[in-house]
Amino acid sequence: MLRNRSCSPLLLLFGGFVFSLLLRTSSSPTTLTLHLQTLNIPGAVSERVNGIFVPWETRRHLEEENSNSTLILAAQRTRRKDPLDNLNLYTGGYNISNKHYWASVSLTAAPFFIIAGIWFVLFGLSLAFICLCYCCCRREPYGYSRMCYALSLIFLIFFTVAAIVGCVVLYTGQEKFHSITTHTLDYVVNQANVTAENLRNVSDYLAAAKSISVDNVLLPGNVRNSIGDIETKINSSSSTLSSRTQKNSKDIQDGLDSMRLALIILAAVMLTLAFLGFLFSIVGMQCLVYFLVIVGWILVAGTFILCGVFLLVHNVVADTCVAMDEWVLNPTAKTAMDDIIPCVDNATAQATLQRTKEVTYQLVSVVDGIINNVSNRNFPPQAGPLYYNQSGPLMPVLCNPFNSDITERQCAAGEVDLNNATEAWKNYICQDQSGICKTSGRITPSLYNQMASAVNLSYGLRRYGPFLVNLEDCTFVRQTLTVITHSYCPNLRRYAEWIYVGLVMASAAVMLSLIFWVIYARERRHRVYTKQQLISRGLEGRDKAP
């Protein structure tokens, strides 16, 4: 039964965890995906289809065109009886906004709540009955059974050891679970921080591109205006991501620390209770035994309730892991995850990339215009500002990665690309005085610096453009959730199960120990009384002997 129920991982506390950052900060479609940063995997993730590797970008477009159906996440795992629907099977899949999902998963914890209630009532009535009999119907103890005494002692030892083992499993499980959840939180926070940093870098590049000039030539006005619009959105998203990441990570870490402390205290109390109960039972300190019985009665009931809560959390976390894994495989399908991870549509993503391409194209065009029309021309001194005594071999133009229609373009022979342009142009710098070359060269140091700045900006925009698309079309989310489900979920499942199993073991063992404390105390009292009677009778017989 444990095995069937414990195909689980993460934790609601952890669903409050990874998802608080992954999901909870997404108050709008543009903010959501900003929590997740690229894993430095190229934007195109290829998958094999019919023996051919198809880029992820191509596969995504095909899926968007062909998939209009709704995908039910974790359909098999979430098929549970729904108490809100006359105990019919729930078929809506993983959906944390559906009350029927919560009702069906809550029902899995009902057995422990029922056990806690039955235990509290029946054992309480038994204690009341024992007290009543002891106070109102006192009678001398009668003989005892050696078999009952021995069995009660054996069972008492066995359940005490079982309680100790359960507490050790509980403590070890919470320690490892806290460690893996903290590492997972650190990973998600790091992803969010690096994403925010990349967004700020893109914003800085765009801001610099808007004001850059090469030989007093600026970008066209319409391009600069469009840069301003995008820059505002990016800065807003980056600031929101950073502030919410810091706040949520602190809240979640505090929650994890509180949970860890509560479980440590619970394990310590259960261990102490089991040990002291056993010790007091052996030495015959009946008053203390009965006091611990009352304490244990209440504690066991609370622990069984906690078992139910952890089973509920355990199952929700498992559902979350399965749902994430299935969503990663079908990121464009309509699912319940859309309410949590509202990926921006492809048109918006393409518009963002289009803007970075246009700015890159315009920057390179400005630089090439200066090279072709100024630097590589031999103007006479009468040309005014166009003349600075440029001479020597012609310098190569910069390779524009895009055509005028912003389609990809291959570099022509003799062009230098964005990666090595600044190094190649150093060979064409002259030594100048007051802006006039005194040695052979095509560009002054000042003009070289302006051109190098334009090249660096173009390179940065070309580098970060795919990052924005991956962020907005959920490729970032897909890659990050892939790491979480493959690298973190298995250990989260395992250690959440350790906590759950440890709670069950400790609760059941202490519950049975309480019963045998009472039984053993009774048998021990009868044994002591019987021995005293035998001794007194032996003395009487000796006195009567002639």
C-alpha positions as CSV (number, residue, x, y, z in Angstrom):
1,M,0.0,0.0,0.0
2,L,2.8,2.3,0.8
3,R,4.5,1.5,-2.4
4,N,1.4,2.3,-4.5
5,R,0.9,5.6,-2.8
6,S,4.4,6.8,-2.8
7,C,5.3,7.2,-6.4
8,S,5.6,10.7,-5.2
9,P,8.1,13.6,-5.0
10,L,8.5,17.3,-4.5
11,L,6.2,18.5,-1.6
12,L,3.3,20.9,-1.5
13,L,5.7,22.8,0.7
14,F,7.9,22.4,-2.2
15,G,5.2,23.0,-4.8
16,G,5.0,26.1,-2.7
17,F,8.6,26.0,-3.4
18,V,9.9,25.5,-6.8
19,F,6.6,26.7,-8.1
20,S,6.5,29.8,-5.9
21,L,9.4,31.1,-8.0
22,L,8.7,29.3,-11.2
23,L,5.0,30.0,-11.2
24,R,3.8,32.2,-8.4
25,T,5.6,35.3,-9.6
26,S,3.9,35.2,-12.9
27,S,1.2,37.7,-12.5
28,S,1.2,38.4,-16.3
29,P,2.3,36.5,-19.4
30,T,5.3,38.7,-19.8
31,T,6.5,38.2,-16.2
32,L,6.0,34.5,-15.9
33,T,8.8,33.0,-18.0
34,L,11.3,35.6,-16.7
35,H,11.7,33.3,-13.6
36,L,13.6,30.8,-15.7
37,Q,16.9,31.2,-17.2
38,T,18.6,29.4,-20.1
39,L,20.8,26.4,-19.3
40,N,23.2,27.7,-22.0
41,I,21.7,25.2,-24.4
42,P,21.4,26.6,-27.9
43,G,18.0,27.9,-28.7
44,A,17.3,25.0,-31.1
45,V,16.8,21.7,-29.3
46,S,16.7,19.0,-31.9
47,E,14.6,15.8,-31.6
48,R,14.6,12.8,-33.8
49,V,11.4,12.3,-35.9
50,N,11.3,9.5,-38.3
51,G,15.0,9.1,-38.2
52,I,15.7,12.8,-38.9
53,F,16.7,15.4,-36.4
54,V,14.2,18.2,-36.4
55,P,15.1,21.5,-34.7
56,W,12.8,22.4,-31.8
57,E,11.9,25.7,-33.3
58,T,10.5,23.9,-36.5
59,R,8.8,21.3,-34.4
60,R,7.2,23.9,-32.2
61,H,5.7,25.8,-35.2
62,L,4.3,22.5,-36.6
63,E,2.8,21.6,-33.3
64,E,1.2,25.1,-33.0
65,E,-0.5,24.6,-36.3
66,N,-1.7,21.1,-35.7
67,S,-2.6,21.0,-32.0
68,N,-5.9,22.5,-30.9
69,S,-6.9,19.7,-28.5
70,T,-6.5,19.9,-24.7
71,L,-3.9,17.7,-23.1
72,I,-4.8,16.2,-19.7
73,L,-1.7,16.1,-17.6
74,A,-0.9,13.2,-15.3
75,A,-4.2,11.6,-16.4
76,Q,-3.5,8.1,-15.1
77,R,-1.9,9.2,-11.8
78,T,-4.7,11.5,-10.9
79,R,-7.5,9.0,-11.4
80,R,-8.8,9.0,-7.9
81,K,-12.3,8.9,-6.3
82,D,-13.8,12.3,-6.0
83,P,-15.9,12.9,-2.9
84,L,-17.6,15.9,-4.5
85,D,-18.8,13.7,-7.4
86,N,-20.4,10.8,-5.5
87,L,-17.0,9.0,-5.3
88,N,-16.8,8.7,-9.1
89,L,-13.3,8.7,-10.6
90,Y,-11.8,12.1,-11.2
91,T,-10.7,12.4,-14.8
92,G,-9.6,16.1,-15.1
93,G,-5.9,15.4,-14.6
94,Y,-3.4,17.7,-12.8
95,N,-5.2,21.0,-12.2
96,I,-4.4,23.0,-9.0
97,S,-7.3,25.4,-9.8
98,N,-9.9,22.6,-9.9
99,K,-11.6,21.9,-6.6
100,H,-12.4,18.3,-7.7
101,Y,-8.6,17.7,-8.1
102,W,-8.0,18.8,-4.5
103,A,-11.0,16.8,-3.2
104,S,-9.8,13.6,-4.9
105,V,-6.2,14.0,-3.8
106,S,-7.3,14.9,-0.2
107,L,-9.3,11.7,-0.1
108,T,-6.1,9.7,-0.2
109,A,-5.2,11.1,3.2
110,A,-8.6,10.2,4.7
111,P,-7.6,6.8,6.1
112,F,-5.0,8.5,8.4
113,F,-7.5,11.1,9.6
114,I,-10.0,8.3,10.3
115,I,-7.3,6.3,12.2
116,A,-6.4,9.4,14.2
117,G,-10.1,9.9,15.1
118,I,-10.8,6.3,16.0
119,W,-7.6,6.1,18.1
120,F,-8.3,9.3,20.0
121,V,-11.9,8.2,20.8
122,L,-11.4,4.5,21.6
123,F,-8.1,4.9,23.5
124,G,-9.6,7.8,25.4
125,L,-12.6,5.8,26.3
126,S,-10.4,2.9,27.3
127,L,-8.3,5.2,29.6
128,A,-11.5,6.6,31.1
129,F,-12.9,3.1,31.7
130,I,-9.6,1.9,33.3
131,C,-9.5,5.0,35.6
132,L,-13.2,4.4,36.5
133,C,-12.6,0.8,37.4
134,Y,-9.5,1.6,39.4
135,C,-11.2,4.3,41.4
136,C,-14.7,2.8,41.9
137,C,-14.2,-1.0,41.7
138,R,-10.9,-1.6,43.4
139,R,-10.0,-5.2,44.0
140,E,-7.0,-7.2,44.9
141,P,-4.9,-8.3,41.9
142,Y,-5.2,-12.0,41.1
143,G,-2.5,-14.3,39.8
144,Y,-0.6,-13.5,36.6
145,S,0.4,-15.5,33.5
146,R,4.0,-15.9,32.8
147,M,3.2,-16.2,29.2
148,C,1.3,-12.9,29.1
149,Y,4.1,-11.2,31.1
150,A,6.8,-12.5,28.7
151,L,4.8,-11.6,25.6
152,S,4.0,-8.1,26.8
153,L,7.7,-7.5,27.6
154,I,8.8,-8.8,24.2
155,F,6.2,-6.8,22.3
156,L,7.1,-3.7,24.4
157,I,10.8,-4.1,23.5
158,F,9.9,-4.7,19.8
159,F,7.6,-1.7,19.4
160,T,10.0,0.6,21.3
161,V,12.8,-0.4,18.9
162,A,10.4,0.1,16.0
163,A,9.6,3.6,17.3
164,I,13.3,4.4,17.6
165,V,13.9,3.2,14.0
166,G,10.9,5.2,12.7
167,C,12.2,8.4,14.4
168,V,15.7,7.8,12.9
169,V,14.1,7.3,9.4
170,L,12.0,10.5,10.0
171,Y,15.0,12.5,11.1
172,T,17.3,11.3,8.3
173,G,14.5,11.8,5.7
174,Q,13.8,15.4,6.8
175,E,17.6,16.2,6.8
176,K,18.0,14.9,3.2
177,F,14.7,16.4,2.1
178,H,15.7,19.8,3.4
179,S,19.0,19.6,1.7
180,I,17.6,18.6,-1.8
181,T,14.8,21.2,-1.5
182,T,17.3,23.9,-0.6
183,H,19.5,22.9,-3.6
184,T,16.4,23.0,-5.9
185,L,15.4,26.4,-4.6
186,D,19.0,27.6,-5.1
187,Y,18.9,26.3,-8.6
188,V,15.6,28.1,-9.4
189,V,16.7,31.3,-7.8
190,N,20.0,31.2,-9.7
191,Q,18.1,30.6,-13.0
192,A,15.9,33.6,-12.2
193,N,18.9,35.8,-11.2
194,V,20.8,35.0,-14.4
195,T,17.7,35.6,-16.5
196,A,17.2,39.0,-14.8
197,E,20.9,39.7,-15.5
198,N,20.5,38.7,-19.2
199,L,17.5,41.0,-19.4
200,R,19.4,43.9,-18.0
201,N,22.2,43.2,-20.4
202,V,19.8,43.3,-23.3
203,S,18.3,46.5,-22.0
204,D,21.8,48.1,-21.6
205,Y,22.7,47.1,-25.2
206,L,19.5,48.6,-26.5
207,A,20.0,51.8,-24.5
208,A,23.6,52.1,-25.8
209,A,22.5,51.4,-29.4
210,K,19.8,54.1,-29.2
211,S,22.4,56.8,-28.5
212,I,25.4,55.5,-30.3
213,S,26.9,57.4,-33.2
214,V,29.6,56.6,-35.6
215,D,31.2,59.7,-37.1
216,N,28.1,61.7,-35.9
217,V,25.7,59.3,-37.7
218,L,22.9,58.0,-35.5
219,L,20.4,55.2,-36.0
220,P,17.1,56.2,-37.8
221,G,14.5,57.9,-35.6
222,N,11.9,55.2,-35.9
223,V,14.4,52.5,-34.8
224,R,15.4,54.6,-31.8
225,N,11.7,55.0,-30.8
226,S,11.0,51.3,-31.1
227,I,14.1,50.6,-28.9
228,G,12.7,52.9,-26.2
229,D,9.4,50.9,-26.1
230,I,11.1,47.6,-25.7
231,E,13.6,48.9,-23.2
232,T,10.8,50.1,-20.9
233,K,9.2,46.6,-21.0
234,I,12.4,44.8,-20.4
235,N,13.4,47.0,-17.4
236,S,10.0,46.6,-15.9
237,S,10.1,42.8,-16.2
238,S,13.7,42.5,-14.9
239,S,13.0,44.7,-11.9
240,T,9.8,42.7,-11.1
241,L,11.7,39.4,-11.4
242,S,14.5,40.4,-9.2
243,S,12.4,41.8,-6.4
244,R,9.9,38.9,-6.4
245,T,12.7,36.4,-6.6
246,Q,14.3,37.8,-3.5
247,K,11.1,38.0,-1.5
248,N,9.7,34.6,-2.6
249,S,13.0,32.8,-2.0
250,K,13.2,34.2,1.5
251,D,9.6,33.2,2.3
252,I,10.1,29.7,0.9
253,Q,13.4,29.2,2.7
254,D,11.8,30.3,6.0
255,G,9.0,27.8,5.4
256,L,11.5,25.0,4.7
257,D,13.4,25.9,7.8
258,S,10.2,25.9,9.9
259,M,9.2,22.5,8.5
260,R,12.6,21.1,9.2
261,L,12.5,22.4,12.8
262,A,9.0,21.0,13.4
263,L,10.0,17.5,12.1
264,I,13.2,17.5,14.2
265,I,11.2,18.4,17.3
266,L,8.6,15.8,16.5
267,A,11.2,13.1,16.0
268,A,13.0,14.1,19.2
269,V,9.7,14.1,21.2
270,M,8.6,10.7,19.8
271,L,12.0,9.2,20.5
272,T,12.1,10.6,24.0
273,L,8.5,9.4,24.7
274,A,9.3,5.9,23.5
275,F,12.5,5.6,25.5
276,L,11.1,7.0,28.7
277,G,7.9,5.0,28.5
278,F,9.9,1.8,28.1
279,L,12.3,2.8,30.9
280,F,9.5,3.7,33.4
281,S,7.6,0.6,32.5
282,I,10.6,-1.6,33.2
283,V,11.4,0.0,36.6
284,G,7.7,0.1,37.6
285,M,7.1,3.8,37.9
286,Q,3.4,3.6,37.2
287,C,2.5,7.2,37.8
288,L,5.0,8.4,35.2
289,V,3.9,5.7,32.8
290,Y,0.3,6.7,33.0
291,F,1.3,10.4,32.6
292,L,3.3,9.5,29.4
293,V,0.3,7.4,28.2
294,I,-1.9,10.5,28.3
295,V,0.8,12.6,26.6
296,G,1.4,9.8,24.0
297,W,-2.4,9.4,23.4
298,I,-2.7,13.0,22.2
299,L,0.7,13.0,20.4
300,V,-0.1,9.9,18.4
301,A,-3.4,11.3,17.3
302,G,-1.7,14.4,16.1
303,T,1.1,12.4,14.4
304,F,-1.5,10.4,12.5
305,I,-3.1,13.6,11.3
306,L,0.4,14.8,10.2
307,C,0.8,11.5,8.3
308,G,-2.3,12.2,6.4
309,V,-1.1,15.7,5.6
310,F,2.2,14.4,4.4
311,L,0.5,11.8,2.3
312,L,-1.6,14.5,0.7
313,V,1.5,16.7,0.1
314,H,3.4,13.6,-1.1
315,N,0.8,12.9,-3.8
316,V,0.4,16.5,-4.9
317,V,4.1,16.8,-5.3
318,A,4.2,13.5,-7.3
319,D,1.4,14.8,-9.5
320,T,3.3,18.0,-10.1
321,C,6.5,16.2,-11.1
322,V,4.6,14.0,-13.6
323,A,2.6,17.0,-14.9
324,M,5.8,18.9,-15.4
325,D,7.4,16.1,-17.3
326,E,4.4,15.7,-19.6
327,W,4.2,19.4,-20.2
328,V,7.8,19.5,-21.2
329,L,7.1,17.0,-23.9
330,N,4.0,18.9,-25.1
331,P,4.7,22.6,-24.3
332,T,2.4,24.0,-27.0
333,A,-0.7,21.9,-26.1
334,K,-3.5,23.4,-24.2
335,T,-3.2,22.2,-20.6
336,A,-4.0,23.2,-17.0
337,M,-0.4,24.4,-16.8
338,D,-1.4,27.4,-19.1
339,D,-2.9,29.1,-16.0
340,I,0.4,28.7,-14.2
341,I,2.9,29.1,-17.1
342,P,1.2,31.4,-19.7
343,C,3.7,31.3,-22.5
344,V,3.7,34.2,-24.8
345,D,2.4,33.4,-28.3
346,N,4.8,33.0,-31.2
347,A,3.9,36.3,-32.8
348,T,5.1,38.2,-29.7
349,A,8.3,36.3,-29.5
350,Q,9.0,36.8,-33.1
351,A,8.3,40.6,-32.8
352,T,11.0,40.8,-30.0
353,L,13.5,39.0,-32.1
354,Q,12.6,41.1,-35.2
355,R,13.4,44.3,-33.3
356,T,16.9,43.1,-32.2
357,K,17.5,42.0,-35.8
358,E,16.5,45.4,-37.1
359,V,18.7,47.2,-34.7
360,T,21.7,44.9,-35.5
361,Y,21.1,45.5,-39.3
362,Q,20.9,49.3,-38.8
363,L,24.1,49.4,-36.7
364,V,26.1,47.4,-39.2
365,S,24.7,49.5,-42.0
366,V,25.8,52.7,-40.3
367,V,29.3,51.3,-39.8
368,D,29.6,50.0,-43.4
369,G,28.3,53.4,-44.6
370,I,31.1,55.2,-42.8
371,I,33.7,52.7,-44.1
372,N,32.5,52.8,-47.8
373,N,31.8,56.5,-47.9
374,V,34.4,58.0,-45.7
375,S,37.2,55.8,-44.5
376,N,37.9,54.0,-47.8
377,R,37.7,57.3,-49.8
378,N,40.8,59.5,-50.5
379,F,39.3,62.9,-50.0
380,P,41.3,66.1,-50.7
381,P,41.8,68.6,-47.8
382,Q,39.1,70.7,-49.2
383,A,36.5,68.0,-48.3
384,G,36.2,69.5,-44.8
385,P,35.0,67.1,-42.1
386,L,35.2,64.1,-44.5
387,Y,39.0,64.6,-44.8
388,Y,41.4,63.4,-42.1
389,N,44.3,62.3,-44.4
390,Q,43.0,58.7,-44.7
391,S,45.3,56.6,-46.9
392,G,46.8,53.1,-47.3
393,P,45.1,49.8,-48.1
394,L,41.3,49.7,-48.0
395,M,39.8,48.4,-44.8
396,P,37.3,45.5,-45.0
397,V,33.6,46.2,-44.4
398,L,31.7,44.6,-41.6
399,C,29.6,41.6,-42.5
400,N,25.9,42.3,-42.0
401,P,24.3,39.1,-40.8
402,F,20.9,40.2,-42.3
403,N,19.6,41.4,-45.6
404,S,17.5,44.5,-45.8
405,D,14.3,42.4,-45.3
406,I,15.9,41.0,-42.1
407,T,16.5,37.5,-43.6
408,E,19.7,35.7,-42.7
409,R,22.7,36.6,-44.9
410,Q,26.0,34.8,-45.5
411,C,29.2,36.9,-45.3
412,A,30.8,37.8,-48.7
413,A,34.4,37.4,-49.5
414,G,36.6,40.2,-47.9
415,E,34.1,41.0,-45.2
416,V,34.9,40.7,-41.5
417,D,32.3,39.3,-39.1
418,L,31.2,40.6,-35.7
419,N,33.5,38.2,-33.9
420,N,36.8,39.5,-35.3
421,A,36.1,42.9,-36.8
422,T,37.6,44.9,-34.0
423,E,40.9,42.9,-34.2
424,A,41.1,43.1,-38.0
425,W,40.5,46.9,-38.0
426,K,43.4,47.6,-35.7
427,N,45.7,47.2,-38.7
428,Y,44.1,50.3,-40.3
429,I,44.4,52.7,-37.4
430,C,46.6,55.7,-38.0
431,Q,48.4,57.9,-35.6
432,D,46.7,61.2,-35.5
433,Q,47.0,64.7,-34.2
434,S,44.0,66.8,-33.7
435,G,41.9,64.3,-35.6
436,I,44.2,64.3,-38.7
437,C,46.2,61.2,-39.6
438,K,50.0,61.7,-39.4
439,T,50.8,58.1,-40.6
440,S,49.2,55.8,-43.1
441,G,45.8,54.5,-42.0
442,R,42.1,54.5,-42.8
443,I,40.6,55.4,-39.4
444,T,41.6,57.5,-36.5
445,P,41.7,56.0,-33.0
446,S,38.6,58.0,-32.1
447,L,36.7,56.7,-35.1
448,Y,37.9,53.2,-34.4
449,N,36.5,53.3,-30.9
450,Q,33.1,54.4,-32.2
451,M,33.1,51.6,-34.7
452,A,34.2,49.1,-32.1
453,S,31.4,50.2,-29.8
454,A,28.9,49.7,-32.7
455,V,30.3,46.2,-33.4
456,N,30.1,45.2,-29.7
457,L,26.5,46.3,-29.5
458,S,25.6,44.4,-32.7
459,Y,27.3,41.3,-31.4
460,G,25.5,41.6,-28.0
461,L,22.1,42.1,-29.6
462,R,22.7,39.1,-31.9
463,R,23.7,37.0,-29.0
464,Y,20.8,37.9,-26.7
465,G,18.1,38.0,-29.3
466,P,17.5,34.2,-29.3
467,F,17.6,34.4,-25.5
468,L,14.5,36.6,-25.5
469,V,12.7,34.3,-27.9
470,N,13.5,31.3,-25.8
471,L,12.3,33.1,-22.7
472,E,9.0,34.2,-24.2
473,D,8.1,31.1,-26.2
474,C,8.7,28.8,-23.1
475,T,11.9,27.2,-24.4
476,F,13.6,28.5,-21.2
477,V,10.8,27.1,-19.1
478,R,11.0,23.8,-20.9
479,Q,14.7,23.4,-20.4
480,T,14.6,24.4,-16.8
481,L,11.7,22.1,-15.9
482,T,13.5,19.3,-17.7
483,V,16.5,19.7,-15.3
484,I,14.1,19.9,-12.3
485,T,12.2,16.7,-13.3
486,H,15.3,14.7,-14.2
487,S,17.8,15.9,-11.7
488,Y,15.8,16.9,-8.6
489,C,12.4,15.1,-8.7
490,P,13.8,11.6,-8.1
491,N,15.6,12.6,-4.8
492,L,12.6,14.7,-3.8
493,R,10.4,11.7,-4.3
494,R,12.7,9.5,-2.4
495,Y,13.2,11.7,0.7
496,A,9.6,12.8,0.9
497,E,8.8,9.1,1.1
498,W,11.3,8.7,3.8
499,I,9.6,11.3,5.9
500,Y,6.2,9.8,5.2
501,V,7.4,6.2,6.1
502,G,9.2,7.5,9.2
503,L,6.0,9.2,10.4
504,V,3.9,6.1,9.8
505,M,6.5,3.9,11.6
506,A,6.9,6.2,14.6
507,S,3.1,6.8,14.9
508,A,2.2,3.1,14.7
509,A,5.0,2.0,17.0
510,V,4.4,4.5,19.7
511,M,0.6,3.8,19.4
512,L,1.2,0.1,20.1
513,S,3.9,0.9,22.7
514,L,1.3,2.9,24.6
515,I,-1.0,-0.1,24.7
516,F,1.8,-2.4,25.9
517,W,2.9,0.1,28.5
518,V,-0.5,-0.3,30.1
519,I,-0.6,-4.1,29.6
520,Y,3.0,-4.6,30.9
521,A,2.4,-2.3,33.9
522,R,-0.7,-4.4,34.8
523,E,1.2,-7.7,34.3
524,R,4.2,-6.4,36.3
525,R,1.9,-5.3,39.1
526,H,0.2,-8.7,39.2
527,R,3.6,-10.4,39.1
528,V,4.9,-8.4,42.1
529,Y,1.6,-9.0,44.0
530,T,1.8,-12.8,43.3
531,K,5.4,-13.0,44.4
532,Q,4.5,-11.2,47.6
533,Q,1.6,-13.5,48.3
534,L,3.8,-16.6,47.7
535,I,6.5,-15.2,50.1
536,S,3.9,-14.4,52.8
537,R,2.3,-17.8,52.4
538,G,5.8,-19.5,52.7
539,L,6.5,-17.6,55.9
540,E,3.1,-18.5,57.3
541,G,3.7,-22.2,56.5
542,R,7.1,-22.1,58.2
543,D,5.6,-20.5,61.3
544,K,2.9,-23.2,61.5
545,A,5.4,-26.0,61.1
546,P,6.1,-28.0,64.4
